[in-house]
C-alpha cells in the first residue's frame, strides 16, 4: 500500500495537470479509473506498423493504483490514449519497468 505522502504527491500532480486518468483492466478483477503519469516515447517500428512505446507510473497500491503483486503482465490492460488528448485504446501491460514501495512503472504496448 502506497504511503500517505505518495498519495498526497499524486494528488498535487493531478491538481497541476501532470497526470492522466486511465482505465485499469486487470484480467482477474473489476476495471477501475486510476490517475497515472504517462511518458510517451518516439514511435517504434513494430511489425511494419507504427506503435508508440509508453511507460506509466502509478501508485503501488491495490485501491488507488496498481499493486505490483497483482500485475499479470501480458493479460492486464490499460485504456490509454496514444497521444495526449486522443482517444483511449486498450493496451497491454508488458512488464514492470521499475518499482519502489510507493510507485510502480510499467511498460505498455
TIKE-15689 format. One line per field, with one value per atom (N, C-alpha, C, CB): x, y, z; atom name. Coordinates in Angstrom, 1 decimal. Glycine has a CB too. Layout:
N
xx: X | ...
yy: Y | ...
zz: Z | ...
site: CA | ...
//
This chain:
109
xx: 0.8 | 0.0 | 0.9 | -1.0 | 0.6 | 1.4 | 1.2 | 0.9 | 2.2 | 2.2 | 1.3 | 3.6 | 0.9 | 0.0 | 0.8 | -0.4 | 2.1 | 2.9 | 2.9 | 4.4 | 3.0 | 2.9 | 1.5 | 3.2 | 0.5 | -0.9 | -1.1 | -1.9 | -0.5 | -0.6 | 0.2 | -0.1 | 1.3 | 2.2 | 1.4 | 3.5 | 0.7 | -0.1 | -1.2 | -0.6 | -1.8 | -2.9 | -2.4 | -3.5 | -1.3 | -0.7 | -0.4 | 0.6 | 0.2 | 0.5 | -0.8 | 1.2 | -1.9 | -3.2 | -3.7 | -4.2 | -3.6 | -4.1 | -3.3 | -3.9 | -2.0 | -1.1 | -1.3 | 0.3 | -2.2 | -2.4 | -1.4 | -2.6 | -0.6 | 0.5 | 0.2 | 1.7 | -1.1 | -1.5 | -2.6 | -2.0 | -2.8 | -3.9 | -4.7 | -3.4 | -6.0 | -6.9 | -7.0 | -8.3 | -6.7 | -6.8 | -7.7 | -5.4 | -8.1 | -8.9 | -8.0 | -10.1 | -7.8 | -7.0 | -8.0 | -6.2 | -7.6 | -8.5 | -7.6 | -9.0 | -7.6 | -6.9 | -7.7 | -6.7 | -7.0 | -7.6 | -8.5 | -6.6 | -8.2 | -8.9 | -9.5 | -8.0 | -10.3 | -10.9 | -11.7 | -9.8 | -12.2 | -13.0 | -12.2 | -13.9 | -12.6 | -12.0 | -12.2 | -12.5 | -11.2 | -11.4 | -10.5 | -11.1 | -10.9 | -10.2 | -9.1 | -11.1 | -7.9 | -6.8 | -6.1 | -5.8 | -5.4 | -4.6 | -3.1 | -4.7 | -2.5 | -1.1 | -0.3 | -1.1 | 1.0 | 1.9 | 2.3 | 3.2 | 2.2 | 2.4 | 3.6 | 1.2 | 4.6 | 5.7 | 5.6 | 7.1 | 5.4 | 5.3 | 6.6 | 4.1 | 7.2 | 8.4 | 8.1 | 9.3 | 9.2 | 9.1 | 8.5 | 10.4 | 7.6 | 7.1 | 8.2 | 6.0 | 8.0 | 9.0 | 8.3 | 9.4 | 9.1 | 8.6 | 8.4 | 9.5 | 7.1 | 6.9 | 6.0 | 6.1 | 6.6 | 6.0 | 5.4 | 4.8 | 6.2 | 5.8 | 4.7 | 5.5 | 4.4 | 3.3 | 3.9 | 2.0 | 3.5 | 4.0 | 3.2 | 3.9 | 3.9 | 3.2 | 4.0 | 3.1 | 3.4 | 4.1 | 4.5 | 3.3 | 5.7 | 6.1 | 5.7 | 7.6 | 5.2 | 4.9 | 5.3 | 3.4 | 5.6 | 5.7 | 4.7 | 7.2 | 4.1 | 3.1 | 3.6 | 1.7 | 3.5 | 3.9 | 2.6 | 5.0 | 2.3 | 1.1 | 1.5 | 0.1 | 0.6 | 0.8 | 0.9 | -0.3 | 1.8 | 1.9 | 0.9 | 3.4 | -0.4 | -1.5 | -2.7 | -1.9 | -3.2 | -4.3 | -5.6 | -4.6 | -5.8 | -7.1 | -6.9 | -7.5 | -5.8 | -5.6 | -4.7 | -5.0 | -4.1 | -3.2 | -3.2 | -1.8 | -2.0 | -1.8 | -0.8 | -1.4 | -1.2 | -0.3 | 0.6 | -1.0 | 1.9 | 2.9 | 2.6 | 4.3 | 2.2 | 1.9 | 0.8 | 1.7 | -0.1 | -1.3 | -1.2 | -2.5 | -0.1 | 0.0 | 0.2 | 1.2 | -0.6 | -0.4 | 0.0 | -1.8 | 1.3 | 1.9 | 1.5 | 3.4 | 1.0 | 0.5 | -1.0 | 1.2 | -1.6 | -3.0 | -3.7 | -3.4 | -3.1 | -3.8 | -3.6 | -3.1 | -4.6 | -4.6 | -4.9 | -5.6 | -4.5 | -4.9 | -5.6 | -3.6 | -6.6 | -7.2 | -6.5 | -8.8 | -5.7 | -4.9 | -4.8 | -3.5 | -4.6 | -4.5 | -3.1 | -4.9 | -3.0 | -1.7 | -1.0 | -1.9 | -1.8 | -1.3 | -2.2 | -1.1 | -1.6 | -2.3 | -3.5 | -1.4 | -4.7 | -5.9 | -6.6 | -5.7 | -5.9 | -6.5 | -7.4 | -5.4 | -8.1 | -9.0 | -8.2 | -9.8 | -8.8 | -8.2 | -8.3 | -8.8 | -7.3 | -7.3 | -6.8 | -6.5 | -7.2 | -6.8 | -5.4 | -7.7 | -4.5 | -3.1 | -2.6 | -2.1 | -1.8 | -1.3 | -0.2 | -0.9 | -0.2 | 0.9 | 2.0 | 0.5 | 3.1 | 4.1 | 5.0 | 5.0 | 5.5 | 6.4 | 6.5 | 7.7 | 6.9 | 7.2 | 8.6 | 7.2 | 8.7 | 10.0 | 10.7 | 9.7 | 10.0 | 10.6 | 9.6 | 11.3 | 10.1 | 9.2 | 9.9 | 8.5 | 9.1 | 9.5 | 8.4 | 9.9 | 8.5 | 7.5 | 6.2 | 7.9 | 6.3 | 5.1 | 4.7 | 5.4 | 5.6 | 5.4 | 5.7 | 6.1 | 5.0 | 5.4 | 5.4 | 4.4 | 6.4 | 6.5 | 6.3 | 7.8 | 5.4 | 5.0 | 5.3 | 3.6 | 5.8 | 6.0 | 4.7 | 7.2 | 4.1 | 2.9 | 3.1 | 1.9 | 2.3 | 2.4 | 1.0 | 3.3
yy: -1.2 | 0.0 | 1.2 | 0.0 | 2.2 | 3.4 | 4.2 | 4.2 | 5.0 | 5.8 | 7.0 | 6.3 | 7.6 | 8.9 | 10.0 | 9.3 | 10.0 | 11.0 | 10.9 | 11.0 | 9.6 | 9.4 | 9.7 | 7.9 | 9.4 | 9.7 | 11.3 | 9.1 | 12.0 | 13.5 | 14.0 | 14.1 | 13.4 | 13.8 | 13.6 | 13.1 | 12.5 | 12.2 | 13.2 | 10.8 | 13.5 | 14.5 | 15.9 | 14.6 | 16.3 | 17.5 | 17.5 | 17.8 | 16.4 | 16.3 | 16.4 | 15.0 | 15.8 | 15.8 | 17.3 | 14.9 | 18.0 | 19.4 | 20.3 | 20.0 | 19.9 | 20.6 | 20.2 | 20.5 | 19.2 | 18.7 | 17.8 | 19.9 | 17.2 | 16.4 | 14.9 | 16.5 | 14.5 | 13.1 | 13.0 | 12.7 | 11.7 | 11.4 | 10.3 | 10.9 | 10.3 | 9.3 | 8.2 | 9.8 | 6.9 | 5.8 | 4.7 | 5.2 | 3.8 | 2.7 | 1.5 | 2.3 | 0.9 | -0.3 | -1.5 | -0.2 | -2.4 | -3.6 | -4.9 | -3.7 | -5.2 | -6.5 | -7.7 | -6.6 | -8.7 | -9.9 | -10.6 | -10.8 | -10.4 | -11.1 | -10.1 | -12.1 | -9.2 | -8.2 | -7.2 | -7.6 | -6.2 | -5.2 | -4.0 | -4.6 | -3.5 | -2.4 | -1.1 | -2.2 | -0.2 | 1.0 | 2.1 | 0.7 | 3.3 | 4.5 | 4.8 | 5.7 | 5.1 | 5.5 | 6.7 | 4.3 | 7.4 | 8.6 | 8.1 | 9.8 | 8.4 | 7.9 | 9.0 | 6.7 | 8.8 | 9.7 | 8.9 | 10.1 | 9.5 | 8.8 | 9.4 | 8.9 | 8.6 | 9.1 | 8.4 | 8.8 | 9.2 | 8.6 | 8.8 | 9.3 | 7.7 | 7.8 | 7.9 | 6.6 | 8.1 | 8.2 | 6.8 | 8.5 | 6.9 | 5.6 | 4.7 | 5.9 | 3.4 | 2.4 | 1.6 | 1.5 | 1.1 | 0.3 | -1.2 | 0.3 | -1.6 | -2.9 | -3.7 | -2.9 | -4.6 | -5.4 | -4.6 | -6.3 | -3.6 | -2.7 | -1.8 | -3.5 | -1.6 | -0.7 | 0.2 | -1.4 | 1.4 | 2.4 | 2.1 | 3.8 | 1.8 | 1.7 | 2.4 | 0.1 | 3.3 | 4.1 | 3.3 | 5.3 | 3.5 | 2.9 | 3.9 | 2.6 | 3.4 | 4.2 | 3.6 | 4.5 | 4.4 | 3.9 | 4.7 | 4.1 | 4.0 | 4.5 | 4.3 | 3.9 | 5.4 | 5.3 | 5.5 | 6.3 | 4.5 | 4.6 | 4.3 | 3.5 | 4.7 | 4.3 | 2.8 | 4.9 | 2.3 | 0.8 | 0.6 | 0.4 | 0.5 | 0.4 | -0.3 | 1.9 | -1.2 | -2.0 | -1.2 | -3.2 | -0.2 | 0.6 | 1.9 | 1.0 | 2.6 | 3.9 | 3.8 | 4.9 | 2.7 | 2.5 | 1.0 | 3.0 | 0.5 | -0.9 | -1.5 | -1.0 | -2.6 | -3.3 | -4.2 | -4.0 | -4.1 | -4.9 | -6.4 | -4.6 | -6.8 | -8.2 | -8.8 | -8.5 | -8.0 | -8.5 | -8.3 | -7.8 | -7.7 | -7.5 | -8.8 | -6.5 | -9.0 | -10.1 | -9.6 | -11.0 | -9.5 | -8.9 | -9.7 | -8.8 | -9.1 | -9.8 | -10.0 | -11.1 | -10.0 | -10.1 | -8.9 | -11.3 | -8.2 | -6.9 | -5.9 | -6.5 | -4.9 | -3.9 | -2.5 | -4.3 | -1.5 | -0.1 | 0.5 | 0.7 | 1.2 | 2.0 | 3.4 | 2.1 | 3.7 | 4.9 | 5.5 | 4.6 | 6.8 | 7.5 | 7.4 | 8.9 | 7.1 | 7.1 | 8.4 | 6.6 | 9.5 | 10.8 | 11.6 | 11.5 | 12.6 | 13.4 | 14.0 | 14.5 | 13.8 | 14.3 | 13.5 | 15.7 | 12.4 | 11.5 | 10.5 | 10.8 | 9.7 | 8.6 | 7.5 | 8.0 | 7.0 | 5.9 | 4.6 | 5.8 | 3.8 | 2.4 | 1.4 | 2.4 | 0.2 | -0.8 | -1.3 | -2.0 | -1.2 | -1.6 | -2.5 | -0.3 | -3.5 | -4.5 | -4.0 | -5.7 | -4.4 | -4.2 | -5.3 | -4.2 | -4.9 | -5.8 | -6.3 | -5.2 | -5.3 | -5.7 | -4.6 | -6.0 | -4.9 | -3.9 | -3.4 | -4.6 | -2.1 | -1.5 | -1.0 | -0.3 | -0.8 | -0.4 | -0.3 | 1.0 | -0.5 | -0.4 | 0.1 | -1.8 | 0.7 | 1.2 | 0.8 | 2.7 | 1.2 | 0.9 | 1.6 | 1.2 | 2.8 | 3.7 | 3.7 | 5.0 | 3.4 | 3.6 | 2.4 | 4.8 | 2.2 | 1.1 | 1.8 | -0.1 | 1.4 | 1.9 | 0.7 | 2.6 | 0.8 | -0.3 | 0.1 | -0.6 | -0.9 | -0.7 | -1.2 | -1.6 | -0.3 | -0.5 | -0.6 | 0.6 | -1.5 | -1.5 | -1.7 | -2.7
zz: 0.0 | 0.0 | 0.0 | 1.2 | -0.9 | -1.0 | 0.2 | -2.3 | 0.6 | 1.8 | 1.5 | 2.1 | 2.6 | 2.6 | 1.8 | 4.0 | 2.0 | 1.3 | -0.2 | 1.8 | -0.6 | -2.1 | -2.6 | -2.4 | -1.9 | -2.3 | -2.4 | -1.3 | -1.4 | -1.4 | -2.6 | -0.1 | -2.9 | -4.1 | -5.4 | -4.1 | -5.5 | -6.7 | -6.8 | -6.7 | -5.7 | -5.7 | -6.1 | -4.3 | -5.7 | -6.1 | -7.6 | -5.3 | -8.1 | -9.6 | -10.4 | -9.9 | -9.8 | -10.5 | -10.6 | -9.8 | -9.5 | -9.5 | -10.4 | -8.0 | -10.6 | -11.6 | -13.0 | -11.2 | -13.3 | -14.6 | -15.2 | -15.5 | -14.3 | -14.8 | -14.9 | -13.8 | -14.5 | -14.5 | -15.6 | -13.2 | -15.9 | -16.8 | -16.1 | -18.2 | -16.4 | -15.8 | -16.9 | -15.4 | -16.5 | -17.4 | -16.8 | -17.8 | -17.5 | -17.0 | -16.9 | -17.9 | -15.7 | -15.5 | -15.5 | -14.1 | -16.4 | -16.5 | -16.2 | -18.0 | -14.9 | -14.6 | -15.1 | -13.0 | -15.5 | -16.1 | -15.0 | -16.7 | -13.8 | -12.7 | -11.7 | -12.0 | -12.2 | -11.3 | -12.0 | -10.5 | -11.3 | -11.8 | -12.4 | -10.6 | -13.5 | -14.1 | -13.3 | -15.6 | -13.2 | -12.4 | -13.0 | -11.0 | -12.7 | -13.1 | -12.1 | -13.3 | -12.7 | -11.8 | -12.4 | -11.5 | -11.6 | -12.1 | -12.2 | -11.2 | -13.3 | -13.6 | -14.3 | -14.5 | -14.3 | -15.0 | -16.3 | -14.2 | -17.4 | -18.7 | -19.4 | -19.6 | -19.8 | -20.7 | -22.0 | -20.0 | -23.0 | -24.4 | -25.1 | -25.2 | -25.6 | -26.4 | -27.9 | -26.1 | -28.6 | -30.1 | -30.6 | -30.7 | -31.5 | -32.0 | -32.6 | -33.2 | -32.3 | -32.8 | -33.8 | -31.6 | -34.8 | -35.9 | -35.3 | -37.1 | -35.2 | -34.7 | -35.8 | -33.4 | -36.4 | -37.4 | -38.5 | -36.8 | -39.0 | -40.1 | -39.8 | -41.3 | -38.5 | -38.1 | -37.1 | -37.6 | -37.1 | -36.0 | -34.8 | -36.5 | -33.7 | -32.4 | -31.3 | -32.0 | -30.6 | -29.6 | -28.4 | -29.2 | -27.9 | -26.6 | -25.5 | -26.7 | -24.4 | -23.3 | -22.0 | -23.3 | -21.0 | -19.7 | -18.8 | -19.1 | -17.9 | -17.0 | -15.6 | -17.2 | -14.8 | -13.4 | -12.6 | -13.0 | -11.7 | -10.8 | -9.4 | -11.3 | -8.5 | -7.1 | -7.0 | -6.2 | -6.2 | -5.9 | -4.8 | -5.5 | -5.2 | -4.3 | -4.9 | -3.8 | -4.2 | -4.8 | -5.0 | -3.9 | -4.2 | -4.3 | -5.2 | -2.9 | -5.0 | -5.7 | -6.9 | -4.7 | -7.1 | -8.3 | -8.7 | -7.9 | -8.9 | -9.3 | -8.4 | -10.8 | -7.7 | -6.8 | -7.6 | -5.7 | -7.3 | -8.1 | -7.9 | -7.7 | -6.8 | -6.5 | -7.3 | -5.1 | -7.8 | -8.5 | -10.1 | -8.0 | -10.6 | -12.0 | -12.8 | -12.3 | -13.8 | -14.7 | -16.0 | -14.8 | -16.2 | -17.4 | -18.6 | -17.4 | -19.7 | -20.8 | -20.8 | -21.0 | -19.7 | -19.6 | -19.1 | -18.6 | -18.1 | -17.6 | -18.7 | -16.3 | -18.7 | -19.8 | -19.2 | -20.8 | -19.9 | -19.6 | -20.8 | -19.2 | -20.6 | -21.7 | -21.6 | -21.6 | -22.6 | -22.6 | -24.0 | -22.0 | -24.0 | -25.3 | -25.9 | -25.2 | -27.2 | -27.8 | -27.8 | -29.3 | -27.9 | -27.8 | -26.9 | -29.2 | -26.2 | -25.2 | -25.8 | -24.6 | -25.3 | -25.8 | -26.8 | -26.4 | -27.2 | -28.2 | -27.6 | -29.0 | -28.5 | -28.0 | -27.2 | -29.1 | -26.2 | -25.5 | -26.2 | -24.1 | -26.1 | -26.7 | -25.7 | -28.1 | -25.8 | -24.9 | -25.3 | -24.9 | -24.3 | -24.5 | -23.3 | -24.5 | -23.7 | -22.7 | -21.8 | -23.4 | -20.6 | -19.7 | -20.0 | -18.2 | -20.5 | -21.0 | -19.8 | -22.1 | -19.0 | -17.9 | -16.9 | -18.5 | -15.7 | -14.7 | -15.0 | -13.2 | -15.3 | -15.7 | -14.5 | -16.6 | -13.4 | -12.1 | -11.0 | -12.3 | -9.8 | -8.7 | -7.4 | -8.4 | -6.6 | -5.3 | -4.3 | -5.2 | -3.1 | -2.1 | -2.5 | -0.7 | -3.0 | -3.2 | -4.7 | -2.8 | -5.6 | -7.1 | -7.9 | -7.6 | -9.0 | -10.0 | -11.3 | -9.9 | -12.1 | -13.5 | -14.4 | -13.8 | -15.4 | -16.3 | -17.7 | -16.1 | -18.5 | -19.9 | -20.6 | -20.5 | -21.4 | -22.1 | -23.6 | -21.8 | -24.3 | -25.7 | -26.3 | -26.2
site: N | CA | C | CB | N | CA | C | CB | N | CA | C | CB | N | CA | C | CB | N | CA | C | CB | N | CA | C | CB | N | CA | C | CB | N | CA | C | CB | N | CA | C | CB | N | CA | C | CB | N | CA | C | CB | N | CA | C | CB | N | CA | C | CB | N | CA | C | CB | N | CA | C | CB | N | CA | C | CB | N | CA | C | CB | N | CA | C | CB | N | CA | C | CB | N | CA | C | CB | N | CA | C | CB | N | CA | C | CB | N | CA | C | CB | N | CA | C | CB | N | CA | C | CB | N | CA | C | CB | N | CA | C | CB | N | CA | C | CB | N | CA | C | CB | N | CA | C | CB | N | CA | C | CB | N | CA | C | CB | N | CA | C | CB | N | CA | C | CB | N | CA | C | CB | N | CA | C | CB | N | CA | C | CB | N | CA | C | CB | N | CA | C | CB | N | CA | C | CB | N | CA | C | CB | N | CA | C | CB | N | CA | C | CB | N | CA | C | CB | N | CA | C | CB | N | CA | C | CB | N | CA | C | CB | N | CA | C | CB | N | CA | C | CB | N | CA | C | CB | N | CA | C | CB | N | CA | C | CB | N | CA | C | CB | N | CA | C | CB | N | CA | C | CB | N | CA | C | CB | N | CA | C | CB | N | CA | C | CB | N | CA | C | CB | N | CA | C | CB | N | CA | C | CB | N | CA | C | CB | N | CA | C | CB | N | CA | C | CB | N | CA | C | CB | N | CA | C | CB | N | CA | C | CB | N | CA | C | CB | N | CA | C | CB | N | CA | C | CB | N | CA | C | CB | N | CA | C | CB | N | CA | C | CB | N | CA | C | CB | N | CA | C | CB | N | CA | C | CB | N | CA | C | CB | N | CA | C | CB | N | CA | C | CB | N | CA | C | CB | N | CA | C | CB | N | CA | C | CB | N | CA | C | CB | N | CA | C | CB | N | CA | C | CB | N | CA | C | CB | N | CA | C | CB | N | CA | C | CB | N | CA | C | CB | N | CA | C | CB | N | CA | C | CB | N | CA | C | CB | N | CA | C | CB | N | CA | C | CB | N | CA | C | CB | N | CA | C | CB | N | CA | C | CB | N | CA | C | CB | N | CA | C | CB | N | CA | C | CB | N | CA | C | CB | N | CA | C | CB | N | CA | C | CB | N | CA | C | CB | N | CA | C | CB | N | CA | C | CB | N | CA | C | CB | N | CA | C | CB | N | CA | C | CB
//
